[in-house]
Amino acid sequence: MLGTMAGLWVALFLLFFAGMLALGIAIGKGSGDSMVKVEKHSALYFDLSGEVAERVQPADFMQLLQQAENNTPTLEDMLLALKAAADDDKIEGLYLNCSGAAMGMAAREELLEAIYAFQESGKWVYAYSDNYGEGDYMIATTADCVALNPVGSIDIHGLGGMSPFFKGLLDKVGIKMQIIKVGTYKSAVEPFILTSMSEPAKEQMQQYLDSIWSYMSATMADNRGLSVDSIRAMASQMISTRQAETFIADGLADTLVYRRQSDDILRDYLGLDADKDLRLVTPADYLTAKNIINDKGGSDHIAILYAIGDISDSGKEGIVGPDMVGNIVSLANDDHVKGMVFRVNSPGGSAFASEQIWEALEYFKSKGKPLYVSMGDYAASGGYYISCGADSIFADRTTITGSIGVFGMIPDLSGLVTDKLGVTFTTVETNPNAAGINGLEPMTPAQHAAMQQSVDNIYELFTSRVAQGRGLSQDYVKSIAEGRVWVGTSALRLGLVDAIGSLETAVYAMAYDLDLNETDVVRYPKTESNIWEQVIRQAGGIDQLKAAGYDAETMRYINTVRRITTANPIQARIEPIIFK
């Protein structure tokens, strides 16, 4: 009976989604006449709110859900749309609705460069916000007009943050984290074993925050025609509490208008009558309307392969070792792929999976094809491991990279399970350590020594891979390793990267080297999300998840806990940082 009931539920589940898929296909086919058309006197519209992903991953349902919910564009879509629209006479400008985007600093850097290029075609940029956060404001300073709500604010405060430490909590519940690591600066484990940040961790954090703030303050100052000193002085004065009129007087904004009045300004920019609707086109709609696709129909091309997220041994999200290896090998064996730009945006993860990906990239190079790496917000620890063998490495100024180090983290639950809950265990073994490390009792000295040896071996392998790939001595690599984090400009000075430049810079360089056109590009892995987006909308999936309490933010926390509990115990990673 139970088997029959389970079968019925599975059948109903499959029928439901088959029906939704059929509905989505029908919607897609039936919407041909209503597909977005780009009319004259239109503007690109970037809704900078929520978390801005670099790219929607093929298996990442939550990214798709958040896009459908918030209409937040991806960095990939924004960059492609700006490039195409620069030569489109129907697109007259760009409207930046700055509503609190969460994105990495290197992503903001690449968006800035793309907006500058868009403006070179003679097109305007207009920015509006009720309240500008610091990261959004830096993007907004590219605008010809920075508009602010009359009771709004601009927040410039520099960079800083608080790191939580969980040792006190773990002590209370009787859990001890057993740490094995290599690298003085490898600080990812500190929240679990300390009550405050170590001096080496403070030192490296101060270094990269100072470097990124230097870039941000100079960018805001240059774009607004102000001095860097004035920007830095305002950052120390809690200016977000000021009245809006002072932002005009200080040269930070150009006009104070309510959102309704802002729409009228946009109509003036577009030459539309007051009773006409604004013609605003999102990046996704623009790319669809202009039929901007990646498929080159089997012709020779450059592959851009995206490696985004945590590196893991298995699963469906982030950089999954076996899947990424399969993608790389497939591209290596494809005669139409003449070279690859490997776009890495990862804080690292499994050391084992990182090595497998490194080896697959070596196989790609063995086919006589050039391999370039373009680093995004992060290419650190395991992210640097999979980057270091490239023929040429490009990083943004604010890319966070390095962190060449390894750690293991195994919980000891005996204080909770045995001391507090009263559960005891008896072990029977044929050999010492036959039962393995189980987390229900402390590691023995022999087990700890064996784990330390394993971590040391991986660190030795990691630094040798870096030395081999970068043409450096292993001793030199170790002197700048120790888990230390560097920004792109520092990494260039140290020889960890070859050039400062964006993904587009790397593609230009490879196209030139291969005598191909910069448009001869295909992006991998392929993503087909539009149909599912419509299925989700039509099925009310978003509202159902919200009603159940599972919004995108909640699901991110759930997925984080799941990754921690299922991750390989030996990791090469740092914790990601989001700038708002």
C-alpha positions in Angstrom: 0.0 0.0 0.0 2.8 2.4 0.9 4.6 1.6 -2.3 1.4 2.3 -4.3 0.9 5.6 -2.5 4.4 6.7 -3.1 4.1 5.8 -6.8 0.9 7.8 -7.1 2.6 10.8 -5.4 5.6 10.6 -7.7 3.3 10.3 -10.7 1.3 13.3 -9.7 4.5 15.3 -9.1 5.8 14.4 -12.5 2.5 15.1 -14.2 2.3 18.5 -12.5 5.7 19.6 -13.7 5.1 18.1 -17.2 2.0 20.2 -17.4 3.8 23.3 -16.2 6.5 22.7 -18.8 3.9 22.3 -21.5 2.3 25.5 -20.3 5.6 27.2 -20.5 6.3 26.0 -24.0 2.8 27.2 -25.0 3.4 30.6 -23.4 6.8 30.8 -25.1 5.3 30.0 -28.5 2.2 32.1 -28.0 4.2 35.1 -26.9 5.9 35.6 -30.2 3.6 38.5 -31.2 4.0 40.1 -27.8 7.7 39.7 -27.5 9.5 42.8 -26.3 10.3 45.1 -29.2 12.8 47.8 -28.9 11.2 51.0 -30.1 12.8 54.3 -30.9 13.4 56.6 -28.0 14.0 53.7 -25.6 16.5 53.4 -22.7 18.2 50.4 -21.1 16.9 50.0 -17.5 19.1 48.5 -14.8 17.2 47.7 -11.6 20.1 47.5 -9.1 18.4 45.8 -6.2 18.9 42.5 -4.5 21.8 40.1 -5.1 23.4 40.6 -8.5 24.7 37.2 -9.7 27.4 37.1 -12.3 25.4 34.6 -14.3 22.5 32.3 -13.8 23.9 28.9 -13.3 22.1 26.1 -15.2 21.2 24.2 -12.1 20.7 27.1 -9.7 17.0 27.3 -9.2 17.2 29.9 -6.5 19.1 32.4 -8.7 16.4 31.9 -11.3 13.7 32.4 -8.6 15.3 35.6 -7.3 15.6 37.0 -10.9 12.0 36.3 -11.5 11.0 37.8 -8.2 13.2 41.0 -8.1 13.8 41.5 -11.8 17.5 41.8 -10.9 19.7 41.6 -13.9 22.9 39.5 -14.0 26.3 41.0 -14.5 26.6 39.0 -17.8 23.3 40.4 -19.2 24.2 44.0 -18.2 27.6 43.9 -19.9 26.3 42.2 -23.1 23.4 44.7 -23.3 25.6 47.8 -22.8 28.0 46.6 -25.5 25.2 45.9 -28.0 23.2 49.0 -27.2 26.1 51.3 -27.7 25.6 51.0 -31.5 21.8 50.8 -31.4 20.1 54.1 -32.4 16.9 53.0 -30.8 18.6 53.0 -27.4 19.3 56.6 -26.4 20.6 56.1 -22.9 20.8 54.1 -19.6 18.6 54.5 -16.5 20.2 53.2 -13.3 17.6 52.6 -10.6 19.9 52.3 -7.6 17.9 50.4 -4.9 20.5 48.6 -2.9 22.3 46.0 -5.0 24.5 43.4 -3.3 27.4 42.6 -5.6 31.2 42.1 -5.4 33.5 45.0 -6.0 35.2 43.5 -9.1 31.7 43.1 -10.6 31.1 46.8 -9.9 34.4 47.6 -11.5 33.6 45.7 -14.7 30.1 47.4 -14.8 31.7 50.8 -14.5 34.1 50.1 -17.4 31.2 48.9 -19.5 29.2 52.1 -18.7 32.2 54.3 -19.6 32.4 52.5 -23.0 28.6 53.0 -23.5 29.0 56.7 -22.9 31.7 57.0 -25.4 29.1 56.4 -28.1 27.5 59.7 -27.1 24.7 58.3 -25.0 23.4 59.6 -21.7 23.2 57.9 -18.3 20.7 58.9 -15.6 20.7 57.6 -12.0 18.0 57.8 -9.4 17.6 56.5 -5.9 15.6 57.2 -2.8 18.7 56.4 -0.7 22.1 55.7 -2.3 24.2 53.0 -0.7 27.9 53.4 -1.1 28.4 50.7 -3.7 25.4 51.8 -5.8 26.5 55.5 -5.5 29.9 54.6 -7.0 28.1 53.2 -10.0 25.7 56.2 -10.1 28.6 58.7 -10.3 29.0 57.6 -14.0 25.7 59.3 -14.7 25.3 62.6 -16.5 22.6 63.4 -13.8 22.6 61.9 -10.3 19.0 62.4 -8.9 18.1 61.9 -5.3 14.8 61.9 -3.4 14.3 65.2 -1.6 14.1 63.3 1.7 16.7 60.7 0.7 20.4 60.3 1.5 23.8 59.3 0.2 25.9 57.0 2.3 29.6 57.3 1.9 31.4 55.7 4.9 34.4 53.8 3.7 34.8 50.1 4.1 34.5 48.0 7.2 32.6 45.2 8.8 32.1 42.9 11.7 33.1 39.2 11.7 31.1 36.9 14.0 32.9 34.4 16.2 31.2 31.3 17.4 33.6 29.7 19.9 31.7 31.0 22.9 28.5 29.5 21.6 30.2 26.2 20.7 31.7 26.0 24.2 28.2 26.4 25.7 26.8 23.6 23.7 29.9 21.4 24.1 31.2 21.4 20.6 34.9 21.8 19.8 36.2 22.3 16.3 39.4 20.4 15.6 41.5 22.4 13.2 44.4 21.3 10.9 45.8 24.0 8.7 48.8 25.4 6.8 49.1 29.2 6.5 49.5 31.9 9.2 46.9 34.0 7.4 44.4 31.2 6.7 41.7 32.8 8.7 38.6 31.0 7.5 38.7 28.7 10.6 39.1 31.5 13.2 35.4 32.1 13.9 35.2 28.5 15.2 38.3 28.5 17.4 38.8 32.1 18.6 36.7 34.8 20.2 38.2 37.6 18.1 40.2 38.1 15.0 43.9 37.3 15.1 46.5 39.9 14.3 47.6 38.4 11.0 43.9 38.2 9.9 43.4 41.9 10.9 46.6 42.8 9.0 45.5 41.3 5.7 42.0 42.5 6.0 43.1 46.0 6.6 45.4 45.8 3.6 42.8 44.7 1.1 40.1 47.0 2.5 42.5 50.0 2.2 43.3 49.0 -1.4 39.6 48.7 -2.4 38.6 51.9 -0.6 41.4 53.7 -2.4 39.9 52.6 -5.8 36.3 53.5 -4.7 37.1 56.9 -3.3 39.2 57.8 -6.4 36.5 56.6 -8.7 33.8 58.7 -7.0 36.0 61.7 -6.9 37.0 61.5 -10.5 33.5 61.0 -11.8 32.0 63.9 -9.8 34.9 66.3 -10.3 35.8 66.3 -6.6 39.0 65.8 -4.7 39.8 62.4 -3.2 40.5 64.1 0.1 36.9 65.6 0.1 35.4 62.2 -0.5 37.5 60.6 2.3 36.6 63.5 4.7 32.9 63.0 4.0 33.3 59.3 4.6 34.3 60.1 8.2 31.4 62.4 8.9 28.3 60.0 8.8 26.9 62.1 5.9 23.9 59.8 5.5 22.3 61.7 8.4 22.4 65.0 6.6 19.6 66.8 4.8 19.3 66.1 1.1 20.1 69.7 0.1 23.7 69.3 1.4 24.4 66.6 -1.1 23.7 69.1 -3.9 25.9 71.7 -2.2 28.8 69.2 -1.8 28.6 68.2 -5.5 27.5 64.6 -4.8 24.1 64.9 -6.5 22.6 67.1 -9.3 18.9 67.3 -8.5 16.4 66.5 -5.8 13.2 64.9 -7.2 10.5 62.5 -6.2 10.3 59.3 -8.3 7.2 60.6 -10.1 9.2 63.7 -11.2 12.1 61.5 -12.0 10.0 59.8 -14.6 9.2 63.2 -16.2 12.9 63.9 -16.4 13.4 60.6 -18.2 10.6 61.5 -20.7 12.5 64.7 -21.4 15.7 62.7 -22.0 13.8 60.4 -24.4 11.9 63.1 -26.1 8.5 61.7 -25.1 5.3 63.6 -24.3 4.1 63.7 -20.7 1.3 61.3 -21.4 3.5 58.7 -23.0 4.8 55.6 -21.1 8.5 55.3 -20.6 10.2 52.9 -22.9 12.5 51.1 -20.6 14.1 47.8 -21.6 15.7 45.4 -19.2 19.0 43.7 -20.2 17.3 40.3 -20.5 14.5 41.7 -22.7 17.0 43.6 -24.8 19.2 40.6 -25.5 16.1 38.5 -26.4 14.6 41.2 -28.7 17.9 41.7 -30.5 18.5 37.9 -30.7 21.9 38.2 -29.2 22.9 34.6 -28.6 26.1 32.7 -28.1 25.6 29.8 -30.5 28.0 30.2 -33.5 26.5 27.3 -35.4 29.6 25.1 -35.2 32.1 27.7 -36.4 35.5 28.3 -34.9 35.2 30.2 -31.7 36.6 31.1 -28.3 35.0 29.4 -25.4 34.2 31.4 -22.2 33.7 28.8 -19.5 32.2 30.1 -16.3 33.4 28.7 -12.9 31.2 30.4 -10.3 30.7 29.6 -6.6 32.0 27.1 -4.1 34.2 24.3 -5.4 32.7 20.9 -4.3 33.1 17.2 -5.0 29.4 16.6 -5.7 26.1 18.4 -5.9 24.2 20.6 -8.3 25.3 24.1 -7.3 28.5 26.1 -7.7 31.6 24.5 -9.2 31.0 20.7 -9.0 34.3 18.9 -9.7 33.1 16.1 -12.0 30.8 18.4 -14.0 33.5 21.0 -14.5 36.0 18.4 -15.5 33.5 17.1 -18.1 32.9 20.6 -19.5 36.6 21.2 -19.8 37.4 17.9 -21.5 34.5 18.4 -23.9 35.8 21.8 -24.9 39.3 20.4 -25.3 38.0 17.7 -27.7 35.9 20.2 -29.7 37.8 21.1 -32.8 35.8 24.3 -33.2 37.0 25.6 -29.8 40.3 27.3 -30.6 41.0 28.7 -27.1 39.3 29.2 -23.8 38.9 32.1 -21.4 38.2 30.5 -18.0 36.1 32.9 -16.0 36.7 32.2 -12.3 34.6 33.7 -9.6 35.1 31.5 -6.6 36.3 31.7 -3.0 37.5 28.1 -3.3 36.3 24.9 -1.6 37.3 21.3 -1.9 41.0 20.9 -2.4 40.4 17.5 -4.0 38.0 18.9 -6.6 40.4 21.8 -7.2 43.2 19.4 -8.2 40.9 17.5 -10.5 39.9 20.7 -12.3 43.5 21.8 -12.5 44.4 18.5 -14.2 41.6 18.8 -16.7 42.8 22.3 -17.6 46.3 20.8 -18.2 44.7 18.4 -20.6 43.0 21.3 -22.4 46.4 23.0 -22.9 47.9 19.7 -24.1 45.7 20.0 -27.1 47.7 23.1 -28.2 44.9 25.5 -27.3 45.6 28.7 -25.3 44.0 29.0 -21.9 43.5 32.4 -20.3 41.9 33.1 -16.9 39.7 36.1 -16.1 39.2 36.6 -12.4 36.0 38.1 -11.1 35.2 39.1 -7.5 37.2 36.2 -6.2 39.7 33.7 -7.4 41.1 32.8 -4.0 42.4 29.6 -2.4 40.8 26.8 -4.5 39.8 29.5 -6.9 43.4 30.4 -7.4 44.4 26.7 -7.5 42.2 26.2 -10.7 43.6 29.5 -12.2 47.3 29.2 -11.7 48.1 27.0 -14.7 46.7 29.4 -17.3 48.9 30.8 -20.0 47.8 34.3 -19.0 45.8 35.5 -16.0 43.7 38.7 -16.0 42.4 40.2 -12.7 40.4 43.3 -11.9 42.0 45.9 -9.6 39.7 44.9 -6.8 39.7 41.1 -7.4 40.4 39.2 -4.2 42.9 36.4 -4.9 45.7 34.5 -3.4 44.9 32.8 -0.1 47.2 29.9 -1.0 46.6 27.7 1.9 44.7 24.6 3.1 42.8 23.7 6.2 40.8 20.9 7.7 37.9 21.3 10.2 36.4 18.3 12.0 33.9 18.8 14.8 34.3 17.0 18.2 30.7 16.5 19.4 31.7 14.6 22.6 31.1 17.5 24.9 27.5 17.8 23.6 26.6 14.2 22.9 28.4 12.5 25.8 28.9 15.1 28.5 25.6 17.0 28.2 23.2 14.4 26.6 24.7 11.3 28.3 25.2 9.2 25.2 28.2 7.0 25.4 29.9 4.7 22.8 31.9 1.5 22.8 34.2 0.9 19.8 35.4 -2.5 18.7 38.2 -2.6 16.1 40.4 -5.1 14.3 43.1 -2.4 13.9 43.9 0.9 15.5 41.8 3.7 13.8 39.6 1.1 12.0 36.5 3.0 13.1 37.9 6.2 11.6 37.4 9.8 12.7 33.7 10.0 13.6 33.3 13.4 15.2 31.7 11.8 18.3 35.0 11.7 20.2 38.2 13.7 20.0 40.9 12.8 17.5 43.7 10.8 19.0 47.3 12.3 18.7 47.9 9.8 15.9 44.8 10.8 14.0 45.6 14.5 14.4 49.2 13.9 13.1 47.9 11.9 10.1 45.4 14.7 9.2 48.1 17.3 9.6 50.3 15.3 7.2 47.5 15.1 4.7 47.0 18.9 4.9 50.7 19.5 4.6 50.9 17.2 1.5 48.1 19.1 -0.2 49.7 22.5 0.6 53.0 21.2 -0.9 51.1 20.1 -4.0 49.2 23.4 -4.2 52.3 25.6 -4.0 54.1 23.4 -6.5 51.1 23.8 -8.9 51.4 27.6 -8.5 55.2 27.6 -9.0 54.9 25.5 -12.1 52.1 27.6 -13.6 53.6 30.9 -12.8 57.2 30.1 -13.5 58.2 30.9 -10.0 60.3 29.0 -7.4 58.3 27.1 -4.9 60.1 28.8 -2.0 59.0 32.2 -3.4 55.4 31.0 -3.7 55.5 29.9 -0.1 56.8 33.2 1.0 53.8 35.0 -0.4 51.3 32.2 0.4 50.6 31.2 4.0 46.9 31.8 3.1 47.4 35.5 2.6 44.8 37.4 0.6 45.8 39.9 -2.1 43.8 42.3 -4.3 44.4 42.3 -8.0 46.9 45.2 -8.1 49.0 43.6 -5.4 48.8 40.1 -7.1 50.2 41.7 -10.3 53.1 43.1 -8.4 53.8 39.7 -6.8 53.6 37.8 -10.1 50.4 35.9 -9.3 48.6 37.5 -12.3 49.8 38.9 -15.6 47.5 41.9 -16.3 44.8 44.1 -14.9 41.7 43.8 -17.0 38.1 42.6 -17.3 36.6 39.5 -18.9 36.3 41.6 -22.1 40.0 42.5 -21.9 40.9 38.8 -21.7 38.6 37.9 -24.7 40.1 40.8 -26.8 43.6 39.5 -26.0 42.8 35.9 -27.0 40.9 37.0 -30.1 43.9 39.0 -31.2 46.3 36.1 -30.5 44.1 33.6 -32.4 43.3 36.0 -35.3 39.6 35.7 -34.5 36.9 38.3 -34.2 36.0 39.4 -30.7 32.4 38.3 -31.4 33.5 34.7 -32.2 32.6 33.7 -28.7 30.4 31.0 -27.1 29.6 31.0 -23.4 29.6 27.7 -21.4 27.8 26.0 -19.8 24.7 26.8 -21.8 21.8 28.2 -19.9 18.2 28.1 -21.0 16.2 29.8 -18.3 13.5 31.9 -19.9 11.0 29.1 -20.3 11.4 28.0 -16.7 11.0 31.6 -15.6 7.7 31.8 -17.3 6.6 28.4 -15.8 7.5 29.7 -12.3 5.5 32.9 -12.8 2.5 31.2 -14.3 2.5 28.4 -11.6 2.7 30.9 -8.8 5.8 29.2 -7.6 7.2 32.4 -6.1 4.1 33.1 -4.0 3.9 29.5 -2.8 7.5 29.6 -1.6 6.9 32.9 0.1 3.8 31.6 1.8 5.8 28.7 3.1 8.4 31.1 4.4 11.1 29.9 1.9 12.1 33.2 0.2 15.4 33.5 -1.7 17.3 34.8 1.3 16.1 31.9 3.6 17.0 29.4 0.9 20.5 30.8 0.7 21.0 30.2 4.4 19.5 26.7 4.2 21.9 25.9 1.3 24.9 27.4 3.2 24.2 25.1 6.2 23.8 22.1 3.9 27.1 22.8 2.1 28.9 23.1 5.5 27.5 19.8 6.7 28.3 17.9 3.5 31.6 19.5 2.5 34.9 17.7 2.1 36.7 18.1 5.5 39.9 19.4 3.8 39.2 22.8 2.2 41.1 25.5 0.2 38.7 28.4 0.6 38.0 31.9 2.0 34.7 33.3 3.1 33.1 35.6 0.5 32.6 39.3 1.1 29.6 41.3 -0.4 29.9 45.1 -0.8 26.6 47.0 -0.7 
